[in-house]
Amino acid sequence: MKKISQYKVDNGILFSLIILSIISITTIYSTQNLLPNHLDNLYIKQIVWFIIGFGIAYGLMAIGNEYIYRNIWFLYIVGVISLIAILLFAPTINGAQCWFIIPGIGTIQPSEFMKVFLIITLAKVIDEFNEDYSDPTIKDELKFLTKVLVIVGIPIILTFLQPDTGIVIIYLVIAVAMLFVSGIRYGWFLAFLSFAIIFCLIIFGIYSINQELFVDIFGTNLFYRLDRIFAWSSGAGMQLENAITAIGSAGITGHGFNNTPVYFPEPQTDFVFAVFASNYGLVGSIALIGLLIFFNTRIININNKNISNMNKYVIAGIAGMLIYQQIQNIGMTIGLLPITGITLPFISYGGSSTLSYMIMIGIIFNISNQSLRYTN
């Protein structure tokens, strides 16, 4: 048996990641003419975040996933405490309490790191359940799902109160993706879907019939979020209209690098795809989507390797989260899906989000390397 270096990584994932980081930095640079003067150096900060992120990813390879897995309950509790602290101490920025302000550095968003903690915690719970029950009964699965509901429900409630609907949806997507590969009966998903449809119908019904009653019951925050959905369905909203105009006017090859002629808010985060599409047109957009598909496929294919069941659950959670965010972000940018404030992973600006994704990359490298560590 010949030992392979513990720092060997999946070259396809690494290559894709380098290209995505370059796209991110250059696209954020192209948003300068759309941003206030005090935000014109965001591309420099994004370079710093990626450098730190790559350092964290390779640092995690030196530590190994086992250490993280052993201490995941501690990390989960730390994540929950940070979400509580946000509600108690964080300032309100743009109508939400989502960020701590760190002088000289910027802001930090605990909910981004909570995504990582939640994926690993759920993977551990699912793995332990399948080890304890080779042929679980409905009662066994109900107890298991109740435990999962508590684990996911705590960060959902705390994040909803900030409010940050986009991250709440991501938590749900992570849970559903991981439960789907957990081996439980698929009837539970049908039951959940039925409950979700009925609940949504009740919410929309009250909103449509009596908006004053809706505000009295659910508050103004949820009213505002539903209002945004209905505004999307009617095609209204300056942000969406201008983003679609910027994309549509780009044509086949785009307006060129650093040339985004139409203004729209949040070009560096929520609507970064509109900036990229405006610069590089249909050809560039197809190339980026193709790169994202290749990147996702390489991550998913890790589950075909000789890895532990827990690692397979972790990959399912990460892949499910990334694919959902990519579809949601690009879909809302071109008007196919409601605007939910979800960013495009590895492309949108953000220190917390970039670092949290790079933590996941370090974990992915470790999982991929698990099957490569020894060879004949």
C-alpha positions as CSV (number, residue, x, y, z in Angstrom):
1,M,0.0,0.0,0.0
2,K,1.4,3.4,-1.0
3,K,0.2,6.4,1.0
4,I,-0.9,9.4,-0.9
5,S,-0.4,12.9,0.5
6,Q,-3.1,14.0,2.8
7,Y,-3.3,17.3,0.9
8,K,-4.3,15.7,-2.4
9,V,-7.6,17.3,-3.6
10,D,-10.1,16.8,-6.3
11,N,-8.6,18.8,-9.2
12,G,-11.9,19.4,-10.9
13,I,-13.4,21.0,-7.7
14,L,-10.2,23.1,-7.2
15,F,-10.0,24.2,-10.8
16,S,-13.7,25.2,-10.7
17,L,-13.2,27.1,-7.5
18,I,-10.3,29.1,-8.8
19,I,-12.3,30.1,-11.9
20,L,-15.3,31.0,-9.7
21,S,-13.2,33.2,-7.4
22,I,-11.7,35.0,-10.4
23,I,-15.3,35.6,-11.8
24,S,-16.4,36.8,-8.4
25,I,-13.6,39.3,-8.0
26,T,-13.9,40.7,-11.5
27,T,-17.7,40.9,-11.4
28,I,-17.6,42.7,-8.0
29,Y,-15.0,45.1,-9.5
30,S,-17.6,45.8,-12.3
31,T,-20.2,46.9,-9.7
32,Q,-18.1,49.9,-8.7
33,N,-20.0,52.4,-10.9
34,L,-23.3,51.1,-9.3
35,L,-22.2,51.5,-5.7
36,P,-21.6,54.5,-3.4
37,N,-18.0,55.7,-3.2
38,H,-17.4,54.2,0.3
39,L,-18.1,50.7,-1.2
40,D,-15.8,51.0,-4.2
41,N,-13.1,48.7,-2.7
42,L,-15.3,45.6,-2.2
43,Y,-13.4,43.7,-4.8
44,I,-10.2,44.1,-2.7
45,K,-12.0,42.8,0.4
46,Q,-13.3,39.9,-1.7
47,I,-9.7,39.0,-2.7
48,V,-8.8,39.0,1.0
49,W,-11.8,36.8,1.9
50,F,-10.8,34.3,-0.8
51,I,-7.2,34.2,0.4
52,I,-8.3,33.6,4.0
53,G,-10.8,31.1,2.8
54,F,-8.3,29.0,0.9
55,G,-6.1,29.1,3.9
56,I,-9.0,27.8,6.1
57,A,-9.8,25.1,3.6
58,Y,-6.3,23.7,3.6
59,G,-6.0,24.2,7.3
60,L,-9.1,22.0,7.7
61,M,-7.3,19.4,5.7
62,A,-4.5,19.4,8.2
63,I,-7.0,19.1,11.1
64,G,-9.3,16.5,9.5
65,N,-13.0,16.1,9.6
66,E,-13.0,13.8,12.5
67,Y,-12.1,16.5,14.9
68,I,-15.0,18.7,13.6
69,Y,-17.4,15.8,13.7
70,R,-16.5,15.0,17.3
71,N,-17.1,18.5,18.4
72,I,-20.2,19.3,16.3
73,W,-22.6,19.6,19.2
74,F,-20.4,22.2,20.8
75,L,-20.2,24.1,17.5
76,Y,-24.0,23.8,17.0
77,I,-24.6,25.3,20.5
78,V,-22.1,28.1,19.7
79,G,-24.0,28.8,16.5
80,V,-27.3,29.0,18.4
81,I,-25.9,31.3,21.0
82,S,-24.5,33.6,18.3
83,L,-28.0,33.8,16.7
84,I,-29.5,34.7,20.1
85,A,-26.7,37.3,20.6
86,I,-27.5,38.8,17.2
87,L,-31.1,39.5,18.3
88,L,-30.0,41.0,21.7
89,F,-27.0,43.1,20.7
90,A,-26.6,43.5,16.9
91,P,-27.6,46.9,15.3
92,T,-30.4,47.1,12.8
93,I,-29.0,47.4,9.3
94,N,-31.5,47.8,6.4
95,G,-34.3,46.7,8.7
96,A,-32.7,43.5,9.9
97,Q,-30.5,42.3,12.8
98,C,-28.3,39.9,10.9
99,W,-24.7,41.2,11.4
100,F,-22.2,41.9,14.1
101,I,-20.1,44.9,13.3
102,I,-16.4,44.4,13.9
103,P,-14.3,47.6,13.7
104,G,-11.6,47.5,11.1
105,I,-12.9,44.3,9.5
106,G,-16.6,44.8,8.7
107,T,-19.6,42.7,9.5
108,I,-20.0,39.0,10.4
109,Q,-23.2,37.1,9.8
110,P,-23.5,34.1,12.2
111,S,-26.4,32.5,10.2
112,E,-23.9,31.8,7.3
113,F,-21.8,29.6,9.6
114,M,-24.8,28.1,11.1
115,K,-25.5,26.4,7.8
116,V,-22.2,24.5,8.1
117,F,-22.9,23.5,11.7
118,L,-26.5,22.4,10.8
119,I,-25.3,20.2,7.9
120,I,-22.8,18.3,10.1
121,T,-25.1,18.1,13.1
122,L,-27.9,16.6,10.9
123,A,-25.4,14.2,9.3
124,K,-24.3,12.9,12.7
125,V,-27.9,12.5,13.9
126,I,-28.9,10.6,10.7
127,D,-25.8,8.4,10.8
128,E,-26.5,7.5,14.5
129,F,-30.1,6.7,13.7
130,N,-29.3,4.4,10.9
131,E,-26.6,2.6,13.0
132,D,-29.1,2.1,15.8
133,Y,-32.1,1.0,13.7
134,S,-31.5,-1.3,10.7
135,D,-35.2,-1.7,10.2
136,P,-36.9,1.3,11.9
137,T,-40.7,1.3,12.5
138,I,-42.9,4.3,11.9
139,K,-42.7,5.2,15.6
140,D,-38.9,5.1,15.4
141,E,-38.8,7.4,12.4
142,L,-41.3,9.7,14.1
143,K,-39.0,10.1,17.1
144,F,-36.1,10.7,14.8
145,L,-38.0,13.3,12.8
146,T,-39.0,15.1,16.0
147,K,-35.4,15.3,17.0
148,V,-34.5,16.7,13.5
149,L,-37.3,19.2,13.8
150,V,-35.9,20.5,17.0
151,I,-32.4,20.8,15.7
152,V,-33.5,22.6,12.5
153,G,-36.4,24.5,14.2
154,I,-34.2,26.4,16.7
155,P,-32.0,28.2,14.1
156,I,-35.1,28.7,11.9
157,I,-37.0,30.6,14.5
158,L,-34.0,32.7,15.6
159,T,-33.1,33.5,12.0
160,F,-36.7,34.3,11.1
161,L,-36.8,36.8,13.9
162,Q,-33.8,38.8,12.5
163,P,-35.6,38.6,9.9
164,D,-33.7,36.7,7.2
165,T,-36.2,34.6,5.1
166,G,-33.6,33.6,2.6
167,I,-31.4,31.8,5.2
168,V,-34.5,30.2,6.8
169,I,-35.4,28.6,3.4
170,I,-31.8,27.4,3.0
171,Y,-32.1,25.7,6.5
172,L,-35.2,23.9,5.3
173,V,-33.6,22.9,2.0
174,I,-30.6,21.4,3.8
175,A,-32.9,19.4,6.1
176,V,-35.0,18.1,3.2
177,A,-32.0,17.2,1.0
178,M,-30.4,15.3,3.8
179,L,-33.5,13.5,5.0
180,F,-34.2,12.5,1.4
181,V,-31.0,10.4,1.3
182,S,-31.3,9.2,5.0
183,G,-33.4,6.2,4.1
184,I,-36.6,7.1,5.9
185,R,-40.0,6.4,4.3
186,Y,-40.9,8.7,1.4
187,G,-44.4,9.0,2.8
188,W,-43.0,11.5,5.3
189,F,-42.1,13.8,2.4
190,L,-45.7,13.6,1.0
191,A,-47.1,14.4,4.5
192,F,-44.7,17.4,4.9
193,L,-45.6,18.6,1.4
194,S,-49.3,18.4,2.1
195,F,-48.9,20.3,5.4
196,A,-46.7,23.0,3.7
197,I,-49.3,23.5,0.9
198,I,-52.2,23.8,3.4
199,F,-50.2,26.2,5.6
200,C,-49.3,28.4,2.6
201,L,-52.8,28.4,1.3
202,I,-54.0,29.6,4.7
203,I,-51.3,32.3,4.8
204,F,-52.1,33.5,1.3
205,G,-55.8,33.3,1.9
206,I,-55.7,35.6,5.0
207,Y,-53.3,38.0,3.1
208,S,-55.7,38.2,0.1
209,I,-58.9,38.5,2.1
210,N,-58.0,40.8,5.0
211,Q,-54.5,42.4,5.0
212,E,-55.2,44.3,8.3
213,L,-56.0,40.9,10.0
214,F,-52.9,39.4,8.5
215,V,-50.7,42.2,10.0
216,D,-52.4,41.7,13.4
217,I,-51.7,38.0,13.3
218,F,-48.3,37.7,11.6
219,G,-46.8,41.2,11.9
220,T,-45.5,43.6,9.4
221,N,-42.3,41.7,8.6
222,L,-44.1,38.7,7.0
223,F,-46.6,41.1,5.3
224,Y,-43.6,42.8,3.7
225,R,-42.1,39.5,2.5
226,L,-45.4,38.4,1.0
227,D,-45.8,41.8,-0.6
228,R,-42.5,41.2,-2.3
229,I,-43.6,37.9,-3.7
230,F,-46.8,39.4,-5.1
231,A,-44.8,42.2,-6.6
232,W,-42.6,39.6,-8.3
233,S,-45.6,37.7,-9.7
234,S,-46.9,40.9,-11.3
235,G,-43.4,41.8,-12.7
236,A,-43.3,45.0,-10.6
237,G,-40.3,46.4,-8.8
238,M,-37.5,48.7,-10.0
239,Q,-34.8,46.3,-8.9
240,L,-36.1,43.4,-10.9
241,E,-37.1,45.5,-13.9
242,N,-33.7,47.1,-14.2
243,A,-31.8,43.8,-13.7
244,I,-33.8,42.2,-16.5
245,T,-33.2,45.3,-18.6
246,A,-29.4,45.0,-18.0
247,I,-29.4,41.3,-18.9
248,G,-31.7,41.7,-21.9
249,S,-29.7,44.6,-23.4
250,A,-26.4,42.6,-23.2
251,G,-27.3,40.5,-26.2
252,I,-25.1,37.6,-27.2
253,T,-21.7,38.8,-26.1
254,G,-22.5,41.6,-23.5
255,H,-21.5,45.2,-23.0
256,G,-18.0,44.2,-22.0
257,F,-16.0,44.0,-18.8
258,N,-16.8,46.7,-16.3
259,N,-19.6,48.0,-18.3
260,T,-23.0,47.8,-16.7
261,P,-25.1,50.6,-18.1
262,V,-28.3,50.1,-16.0
263,Y,-28.5,50.8,-12.3
264,F,-30.1,48.4,-9.8
265,P,-29.7,47.9,-6.0
266,E,-27.5,45.2,-4.4
267,P,-25.5,44.5,-7.6
268,Q,-22.6,43.0,-5.5
269,T,-24.7,40.5,-3.6
270,D,-28.3,39.5,-4.6
271,F,-28.0,40.6,-8.2
272,V,-24.4,39.9,-9.0
273,F,-25.5,37.5,-11.8
274,A,-27.2,40.5,-13.6
275,V,-23.9,42.3,-13.5
276,F,-22.0,39.3,-15.0
277,A,-24.7,38.7,-17.6
278,S,-24.7,42.4,-18.6
279,N,-20.9,42.3,-19.0
280,Y,-20.6,39.0,-20.9
281,G,-24.1,38.4,-22.4
282,L,-25.7,35.1,-23.3
283,V,-22.4,33.4,-24.1
284,G,-20.9,34.3,-20.7
285,S,-24.0,33.4,-18.8
286,I,-24.2,29.9,-20.4
287,A,-20.5,29.4,-19.7
288,L,-20.9,30.4,-16.0
289,I,-24.0,28.1,-15.6
290,G,-22.0,25.3,-17.3
291,L,-19.2,25.8,-14.8
292,L,-21.6,25.7,-11.9
293,I,-23.1,22.4,-13.2
294,F,-19.6,20.9,-13.6
295,F,-18.7,22.1,-10.0
296,N,-21.9,20.6,-8.6
297,T,-21.4,17.3,-10.4
298,R,-17.9,16.9,-9.1
299,I,-19.1,17.4,-5.6
300,I,-22.1,15.0,-6.0
301,N,-19.8,12.3,-7.6
302,I,-17.8,12.1,-4.4
303,N,-20.7,10.0,-3.0
304,N,-19.8,7.4,-5.6
305,K,-16.4,6.9,-3.9
306,N,-15.5,4.7,-0.9
307,I,-16.6,7.1,1.9
308,S,-18.5,6.7,5.1
309,N,-22.3,7.1,5.3
310,M,-21.9,10.2,7.5
311,N,-19.8,11.8,4.8
312,K,-22.4,11.0,2.2
313,Y,-25.0,12.8,4.2
314,V,-22.7,15.8,4.5
315,I,-22.2,15.9,0.8
316,A,-25.9,15.7,0.2
317,G,-26.5,18.7,2.5
318,I,-23.8,20.8,0.9
319,A,-24.8,19.9,-2.7
320,G,-28.5,20.4,-2.0
321,M,-27.8,23.8,-0.5
322,L,-25.5,25.0,-3.3
323,I,-27.8,23.8,-6.1
324,Y,-30.8,25.5,-4.5
325,Q,-29.0,28.8,-4.0
326,Q,-27.8,28.8,-7.5
327,I,-31.2,28.1,-9.0
328,Q,-32.9,30.6,-6.7
329,N,-30.4,33.4,-7.2
330,I,-30.3,33.1,-11.0
331,G,-34.0,32.5,-11.2
332,M,-34.9,35.6,-9.2
333,T,-32.5,37.7,-11.2
334,I,-34.2,36.9,-14.5
335,G,-37.7,37.1,-13.0
336,L,-38.6,33.4,-12.9
337,L,-38.6,33.1,-9.0
338,P,-39.5,35.5,-6.2
339,I,-36.8,37.8,-4.8
340,T,-35.7,36.3,-1.5
341,G,-32.3,37.9,-0.8
342,I,-30.4,34.7,-1.5
343,T,-26.9,35.2,-2.9
344,L,-25.0,33.3,-5.5
345,P,-22.4,31.0,-3.8
346,F,-18.7,31.8,-4.6
347,I,-19.7,34.7,-6.8
348,S,-21.6,37.2,-4.6
349,Y,-19.7,39.5,-2.3
350,G,-19.6,38.6,1.4
351,G,-17.0,37.8,4.0
352,S,-19.1,35.5,6.2
353,S,-20.7,33.7,3.2
354,T,-17.3,33.3,1.4
355,L,-15.6,31.9,4.5
356,S,-18.5,29.6,5.3
357,Y,-18.4,28.1,1.7
358,M,-14.6,27.7,2.0
359,I,-15.1,25.8,5.2
360,M,-17.4,23.5,3.3
361,I,-14.8,23.2,0.6
362,G,-12.2,22.1,3.2
363,I,-14.6,19.5,4.5
364,I,-15.3,18.3,0.9
365,F,-11.6,18.0,0.2
366,N,-11.2,15.9,3.3
367,I,-14.1,13.6,2.3
368,S,-12.8,13.3,-1.3
369,N,-9.3,12.5,0.1
370,Q,-10.7,9.8,2.3
371,S,-11.0,7.4,-0.6
372,L,-7.7,8.6,-2.2
373,R,-5.5,8.4,0.9
374,Y,-4.3,4.9,0.2
375,T,-3.9,3.1,-3.1
376,N,-2.2,0.0,-4.4
